[in-house]
Amino acid sequence: MGKITGFMEFERVSESYEAPKARLKHWREFVAPLTDSEAKQQGARCMDCGIPFCSNGCPVNNIIPDWNDLVYRQDWQQALAVLHSTNNFPEFTGRVCPAPCETACTLNINSDAVGIKSIEHAIIDKGWQQGWVIPRPPRRKTGKKVAVVGSGPSGLACAQQLARAGHAVTVFEKSNRVGGLLRYGIPDFKLEKSHIDRRLAQMEAEGVTFCPSTYVGEAKHASDGLTVRTAASLHEEFDAIVLAGGAETPRDLPVPGRELSGVHFAMDFLTQQNKASNGDRLASQLTAKGKHVIVIGGGDTGSDCVGTSNRQGAASVTQFELMSRLPDVENKALTWPYWPAKLRTSSSHVEGCERDWAVMTKSFEGTKGQIQKLIACRVEWYCDKVTGQLKMREVEGSQFELQADLVLLAMGFVSPVKQVLDAFGIDIDARGNARANTDDYHCSANKVFAAGDIRRGQSLVVWAIREGRQCARSVDEFLMGSSVLPR
């Protein structure tokens, strides 16, 4: 619990950031982890609150009070062991997780929450620096073979757990590099890809085999240059199959002018920059340099587009959100310990961006096939007295236009790639996701399991890790009759 009176003695200290003007000149991470003394003091703020709501607020159920106390006592190696007991990849979550654990922190009721995410970041970084993060190969092999389709956080967590249980695990990835959206969806300034590479090296030492540039499904749906593995061949070769391909179908915006050049999905834009940052040669790259950029969508992907556009040298960046502006501060008496709806300003917003809310795009206009401007209007939200539903209507006379050379659609993802699900002949739910429950993660097809965004829909990295871990236990039970893997 840290120091008994620590929460009364010490203020919250957050990680420091490189100045915006300086960090816009490069693609590296710009957050400085807490020093040992700072982490010790922040760990001291953890209260003896009786019920650790933070652990319940964390999707992987991190044992947060324990490693806060261990950091306060400067027992870093044991803190790392406790952290790893529930989270395979704390270097990912310590950088990109929105920290629902801090929202649930008891101290957050009437003060600033314990800086849980920054302490997690400090623990794992010290673990790597000290050489404490080493391969953990199994003591014995089971002779069972498992295929994992998709190498995002869910697939990687599942693969590592199953390999440590003694199974021979092969991870298939259609991209030329392993990592899924960790690799291609999150910019380097938030997550440098060396963090992924050293985990992959650890997993290979533990027995995991990676097969990049491999499409699983029917050949007619595969891009040129990819190796194709059919669902039938996986069924024949492997004792269990885990689908962890994520939710990759982006939400579109079917308005007049959508076909104009210059209107793109956000992930196409981010993926190209991530490839360029990591040494891939691109025949032509979609870039924001010198352009007036409009980002449609107010979530993390939209924020990443803002930061990427500014680093590429955009003339201006504007971000729209269809929903109304949220309050700057939540009503904690109503929302705690749950995730509150409140305005969030990211580091990318601080770097330079015009933001607007309750804006609906009506059309795109341009000449010679190239977008030149966006036509939008303001909307107001109201509650339908009959149905109780929240509905939207256009504000009369509110139409306006903005110059636009590049429009990025960052409105989320609606479902997994249907062709992959069809290839395995599994049932889907009403949202187009693989139908599987959280009791066993088993799909309708024999020996096929699903975990992560492909099952639950678009979500967080930390939720993907949780599902990958839980799915691994279910696969182990399916193969061996019982499992010692944690759930």
C-alpha positions in Angstrom: 0.0 0.0 0.0 3.0 2.3 -0.1 3.3 4.8 2.8 0.3 5.0 5.2 0.2 8.8 5.1 1.8 9.1 1.6 -1.4 10.2 -0.2 -1.7 13.1 2.2 2.0 14.1 2.1 2.8 13.9 -1.7 1.2 15.5 -4.7 0.8 13.6 -8.0 3.9 14.0 -10.3 3.4 13.1 -13.9 6.0 12.1 -16.4 7.7 14.9 -18.2 7.3 15.6 -22.0 9.8 17.1 -24.4 8.6 20.5 -25.6 6.2 20.4 -28.5 8.4 22.4 -30.9 11.3 20.1 -30.3 9.5 16.8 -30.5 7.7 17.8 -33.8 11.1 17.5 -35.4 11.5 13.8 -34.9 9.4 10.5 -34.7 10.9 9.2 -31.4 9.1 8.9 -28.1 9.2 12.1 -26.1 8.0 11.0 -22.6 10.6 10.8 -19.9 9.8 8.0 -17.3 9.9 8.8 -13.6 13.2 8.6 -11.9 13.6 6.0 -9.1 13.0 8.6 -6.4 10.0 10.0 -8.2 8.5 6.5 -8.7 9.2 5.7 -5.0 7.3 8.8 -3.9 4.4 8.2 -6.3 4.2 4.6 -5.1 3.9 6.0 -1.6 0.7 7.7 -2.5 -1.1 4.3 -2.9 -3.7 4.1 -0.1 -4.7 1.3 2.2 -8.1 1.5 0.7 -9.4 -2.0 1.6 -10.8 -2.8 -1.8 -8.4 -2.1 -4.7 -10.9 -0.7 -7.3 -7.9 0.0 -9.5 -7.3 -3.7 -10.0 -11.0 -4.2 -11.0 -10.8 -1.2 -13.3 -7.8 -2.7 -15.1 -8.9 -5.1 -17.8 -5.9 -7.5 -17.1 -6.6 -7.1 -13.3 -3.0 -5.9 -12.5 -2.2 -6.3 -8.9 -1.5 -2.6 -8.6 -1.3 -2.0 -4.8 1.4 -4.8 -4.5 3.7 -3.3 -7.1 3.1 0.2 -5.9 4.3 -0.9 -2.5 7.3 -2.8 -3.9 8.4 0.3 -5.9 8.0 2.4 -2.7 10.3 -0.1 -1.0 12.6 0.0 -4.1 12.2 -3.8 -4.7 12.1 -3.3 -8.4 12.7 -6.9 -9.5 9.9 -8.3 -7.4 7.6 -5.4 -8.7 8.4 -6.6 -12.2 7.5 -10.2 -11.3 4.1 -9.1 -9.9 3.5 -6.9 -13.0 4.3 -9.7 -15.4 2.1 -12.1 -13.6 -1.0 -10.4 -15.1 0.4 -8.5 -18.1 2.6 -10.0 -20.8 3.5 -6.6 -22.3 3.5 -3.7 -19.8 5.8 -1.7 -22.0 2.9 -1.4 -24.5 0.2 -0.6 -21.9 2.6 1.7 -20.0 2.8 3.8 -23.1 -0.5 3.7 -24.9 -3.2 2.6 -22.4 -5.7 5.3 -21.3 -5.4 4.0 -17.8 -8.9 3.0 -16.6 -7.2 1.9 -13.5 -6.5 5.5 -12.5 -10.1 6.4 -13.1 -11.0 3.6 -10.6 -8.4 4.6 -8.0 -10.0 5.3 -4.6 -7.9 8.4 -4.3 -9.5 9.8 -7.5 -12.8 10.3 -5.6 -11.6 13.6 -4.1 -8.0 14.0 -5.2 -5.6 13.2 -8.0 -5.3 9.5 -8.7 -2.2 7.5 -8.0 0.0 7.7 -11.2 -0.4 4.0 -11.8 0.5 4.1 -15.5 3.7 6.1 -15.0 4.8 3.6 -12.3 4.1 0.7 -14.6 6.2 2.4 -17.3 9.1 2.9 -14.8 9.0 -0.8 -13.7 9.1 -2.4 -17.1 11.7 0.1 -18.5 14.0 -0.7 -15.5 13.3 -4.4 -16.0 14.7 -4.2 -19.6 17.6 -2.0 -18.6 18.7 -4.4 -15.8 18.3 -7.5 -18.0 15.5 -9.0 -15.9 13.2 -9.6 -18.8 14.5 -13.0 -20.2 12.9 -15.9 -22.2 10.9 -18.3 -20.2 10.8 -21.5 -22.3 8.7 -24.4 -21.1 10.2 -27.2 -19.1 8.5 -29.8 -21.3 6.8 -29.9 -24.7 3.2 -31.2 -25.0 3.5 -32.2 -28.7 0.4 -30.1 -29.5 0.5 -27.5 -32.3 -1.5 -24.2 -32.2 -1.9 -21.7 -35.0 -2.5 -18.1 -34.1 -3.9 -15.9 -36.9 -3.0 -12.3 -36.3 0.0 -10.8 -34.5 -1.5 -7.8 -32.6 -1.5 -7.7 -28.8 -4.2 -10.3 -28.5 -2.4 -12.8 -30.8 1.0 -12.2 -29.2 -0.3 -12.5 -25.6 -2.1 -15.8 -26.5 0.9 -17.1 -28.4 3.3 -16.4 -25.5 1.1 -18.0 -22.9 0.6 -21.1 -25.0 4.3 -21.4 -25.8 5.1 -21.2 -22.1 2.6 -24.0 -21.5 4.7 -26.2 -23.8 2.7 -26.0 -27.1 4.3 -25.4 -30.5 2.8 -22.1 -31.6 3.0 -20.5 -35.0 1.8 -17.0 -35.5 0.6 -16.0 -39.0 0.6 -12.3 -40.0 -0.4 -10.9 -43.4 1.9 -7.8 -43.1 5.6 -8.0 -43.8 6.4 -7.3 -40.1 4.9 -8.8 -37.0 2.9 -6.6 -34.5 -0.5 -5.9 -36.0 -1.8 -2.4 -35.1 0.9 -2.1 -32.5 3.3 -2.0 -35.4 1.4 -0.2 -38.1 -1.4 1.7 -36.3 0.4 3.4 -33.4 2.9 6.1 -34.4 6.5 5.7 -33.3 6.3 8.9 -31.2 3.9 7.0 -29.0 5.4 3.5 -29.2 8.8 2.9 -30.7 8.9 -0.4 -32.5 12.1 -1.6 -30.8 9.8 -2.4 -27.9 7.9 -4.9 -30.1 11.1 -6.3 -31.6 12.7 -7.3 -28.3 9.5 -9.0 -27.2 9.4 -10.9 -30.5 13.0 -12.0 -29.8 12.0 -13.2 -26.4 9.0 -15.1 -27.8 11.1 -16.8 -30.5 13.5 -17.9 -27.7 10.5 -19.4 -26.0 9.6 -21.4 -29.1 7.1 -19.2 -31.0 7.4 -19.3 -34.8 6.4 -16.2 -36.7 5.2 -16.3 -40.4 4.8 -12.8 -41.7 3.6 -12.0 -45.2 1.2 -14.9 -44.9 -2.5 -14.5 -45.7 -4.9 -17.0 -44.1 -8.0 -17.6 -46.2 -8.7 -18.0 -49.8 -6.1 -17.0 -52.4 -8.5 -14.7 -54.3 -8.6 -12.3 -51.3 -4.8 -12.2 -50.8 -2.6 -9.4 -52.1 0.2 -10.1 -54.5 3.4 -11.4 -52.9 1.8 -13.0 -49.9 2.0 -16.7 -49.0 -1.5 -18.2 -48.7 -2.5 -20.7 -46.1 -6.1 -22.0 -46.4 -8.3 -22.7 -43.4 -8.4 -26.3 -44.5 -4.6 -26.6 -44.3 -4.5 -25.1 -40.8 -7.2 -27.5 -39.7 -5.1 -30.4 -41.0 -1.8 -29.3 -39.5 -2.7 -27.8 -36.1 -4.5 -29.1 -33.1 -6.1 -25.7 -32.3 -6.5 -22.4 -34.2 -6.9 -19.0 -32.6 -8.3 -16.1 -34.7 -6.9 -12.8 -33.4 -7.0 -10.7 -36.5 -8.5 -7.6 -34.9 -11.3 -5.3 -36.2 -9.9 -4.0 -39.5 -12.9 -2.8 -41.5 -13.0 1.0 -41.1 -16.2 3.0 -40.8 -16.8 4.9 -44.0 -18.5 8.2 -44.7 -20.8 7.8 -47.7 -21.4 11.5 -48.6 -21.2 13.2 -52.0 -17.6 13.6 -53.1 -16.3 10.6 -51.1 -14.6 9.3 -54.3 -12.4 12.4 -54.7 -8.7 12.0 -54.4 -7.4 13.2 -51.0 -10.1 11.5 -48.9 -8.5 8.5 -47.1 -9.0 6.2 -44.2 -6.9 7.1 -41.3 -5.2 3.7 -41.0 -3.9 3.9 -44.6 -2.3 7.2 -43.7 -0.8 6.0 -40.4 0.4 2.6 -41.8 2.3 4.3 -44.5 4.1 6.6 -42.1 4.9 3.7 -39.8 6.4 1.7 -42.6 8.5 4.7 -43.7 9.7 5.3 -40.2 10.8 1.7 -39.9 12.7 1.5 -43.1 10.2 0.1 -45.6 10.5 1.6 -49.1 7.2 3.0 -50.5 6.5 3.6 -54.1 4.5 6.7 -53.1 3.6 7.9 -49.7 0.4 9.7 -48.6 1.6 12.8 -46.9 0.2 15.8 -45.2 3.2 18.1 -46.0 2.0 21.6 -47.0 -1.6 20.5 -46.9 -4.7 21.7 -45.1 -5.7 18.5 -43.2 -9.1 17.7 -41.7 -9.4 14.7 -39.4 -12.9 13.4 -39.0 -13.2 11.5 -35.7 -12.2 12.5 -32.1 -10.7 9.3 -30.8 -7.2 8.0 -30.4 -6.8 7.2 -34.1 -7.8 10.8 -34.9 -5.3 12.1 -32.4 -2.6 10.0 -34.0 -3.4 11.5 -37.4 -3.0 15.0 -35.9 0.4 14.2 -34.5 1.5 12.5 -37.7 0.2 15.4 -39.9 2.1 18.0 -37.8 5.3 16.0 -38.0 5.0 15.7 -41.8 4.6 19.5 -42.0 0.9 20.1 -42.6 -0.1 23.7 -43.3 -3.0 23.3 -40.9 -4.8 20.6 -39.0 -8.5 20.6 -38.0 -10.2 17.8 -36.1 -14.0 17.3 -36.1 -16.2 15.3 -33.7 -19.8 14.5 -34.5 -20.8 14.4 -30.8 -21.1 17.4 -28.6 -18.1 18.7 -26.6 -17.8 16.9 -23.3 -17.3 18.6 -19.9 -13.7 19.4 -19.0 -14.2 17.7 -15.6 -16.4 14.8 -14.8 -18.8 14.6 -11.9 -16.9 12.0 -9.9 -19.8 11.4 -7.5 -21.7 10.1 -10.4 -19.1 8.3 -12.5 -16.4 6.9 -10.1 -15.1 4.2 -10.4 -16.2 3.9 -14.0 -14.6 5.5 -17.1 -16.1 9.0 -17.3 -17.2 10.9 -20.3 -15.1 14.0 -20.3 -13.0 16.1 -22.6 -9.5 14.7 -23.2 -6.7 16.6 -24.7 -3.8 14.4 -26.1 -0.2 15.4 -26.5 -0.8 15.6 -30.3 -3.6 18.2 -29.7 -1.1 20.3 -27.7 1.3 20.2 -30.6 -1.2 22.2 -32.8 -4.7 21.5 -33.9 -8.0 23.3 -34.3 -10.8 21.2 -32.7 -14.5 21.4 -33.1 -17.5 19.4 -31.9 -21.1 18.7 -33.0 -20.0 19.0 -36.6 -21.4 16.8 -39.4 -19.8 16.5 -42.8 -22.3 16.9 -45.6 -20.1 16.6 -48.7 -16.7 17.0 -50.2 -16.1 19.2 -53.2 -13.2 19.6 -55.7 -12.0 19.9 -59.2 -10.3 17.5 -61.6 -11.0 14.7 -59.1 -9.0 16.3 -56.3 -10.7 17.5 -53.0 -10.5 21.2 -52.4 -13.1 21.8 -49.6 -15.3 20.2 -47.1 -18.9 21.2 -46.6 -20.2 20.8 -43.0 -22.9 21.9 -40.7 -23.5 22.1 -37.0 -25.8 19.6 -35.2 -27.6 19.5 -31.9 -28.3 16.4 -29.9 -31.6 15.8 -28.1 -33.4 13.0 -26.3 -36.5 11.6 -28.2 -39.3 11.8 -25.7 -41.0 8.7 -27.2 -38.1 6.3 -27.5 -35.7 7.8 -25.0 -33.0 7.6 -27.7 -30.4 10.3 -28.2 -30.9 11.8 -31.7 -29.3 14.4 -33.9 -30.7 17.3 -36.0 -29.0 19.9 -38.2 -28.9 23.4 -36.8 -30.7 25.6 -39.4 -28.4 28.0 -41.2 -25.2 26.5 -39.7 -23.6 25.2 -42.9 -20.0 26.2 -43.5 -17.0 25.1 -45.6 -13.3 24.7 -45.0 -10.4 24.4 -47.3 -9.3 20.7 -47.4 -6.4 19.1 -49.3 -6.4 15.9 -47.2 -9.3 14.4 -45.3 -8.6 11.5 -42.9 -11.5 9.4 -41.8 -10.8 8.3 -38.2 -14.3 7.2 -37.1 -13.4 3.7 -35.8 -13.8 0.2 -37.1 -17.0 -1.7 -37.6 -16.0 -5.4 -37.9 -13.3 -7.9 -38.7 -12.4 -8.8 -42.2 -15.4 -11.0 -43.3 -13.4 -13.1 -45.7 -11.3 -14.6 -42.9 -14.3 -15.5 -40.8 -16.0 -17.0 -43.8 -13.0 -19.1 -44.6 -13.3 -20.9 -41.3 -17.1 -21.1 -41.5 -17.7 -19.7 -38.1 -20.9 -17.9 -36.8 -20.8 -14.1 -36.4 -22.8 -11.9 -34.1 -25.0 -8.9 -35.0 -22.0 -6.6 -35.4 -20.1 -9.0 -37.7 -17.7 -10.2 -35.0 -16.7 -13.8 -34.5 -19.3 -15.3 -32.1 -17.5 -16.7 -29.0 -18.2 -16.2 -25.3 -15.7 -15.3 -22.6 -16.1 -18.6 -20.8 -14.1 -20.6 -23.4 -13.6 -18.3 -26.4 -14.6 -21.2 -28.6 -16.2 -20.5 -32.0 -18.9 -22.5 -33.7 -16.3 -24.4 -35.8 -14.3 -27.3 -34.2 -11.0 -26.3 -32.5 -11.3 -22.7 -33.6 -11.1 -20.0 -31.0 -11.4 -16.2 -31.2 -10.0 -13.4 -29.0 -9.4 -9.7 -29.1 -11.1 -7.2 -31.4 -12.1 -9.9 -33.8 -14.4 -11.2 -31.1 -15.3 -8.1 -29.0 -15.1 -5.4 -31.6 -12.8 -2.3 -31.6 -11.3 -1.9 -28.2 -8.1 -1.1 -26.2 -4.7 -2.8 -26.3 -5.1 -3.8 -22.7 -8.4 -5.5 -23.4 -6.7 -7.4 -26.3 -4.0 -8.6 -24.0 -6.6 -9.8 -21.5 -8.6 -11.7 -24.1 -5.4 -13.3 -25.5 -4.4 -14.5 -22.1 -7.8 -15.9 -21.2 -8.2 -17.5 -24.6 -4.8 -19.2 -24.1 -6.0 -20.8 -21.0 -9.1 -22.1 -22.8 -7.0 -23.5 -25.6 -4.7 -25.2 -23.1 -7.7 -26.8 -21.4 -9.1 -27.9 -24.7 -5.8 -29.6 -25.7 -4.8 -31.0 -22.3 -8.0 -31.4 -20.3 -6.8 -28.9 -17.6 -4.6 -25.8 -17.4 -2.3 -24.1 -15.0 -2.3 -20.9 -17.0 -3.8 -17.9 -15.2 -7.2 -16.6 -16.3 
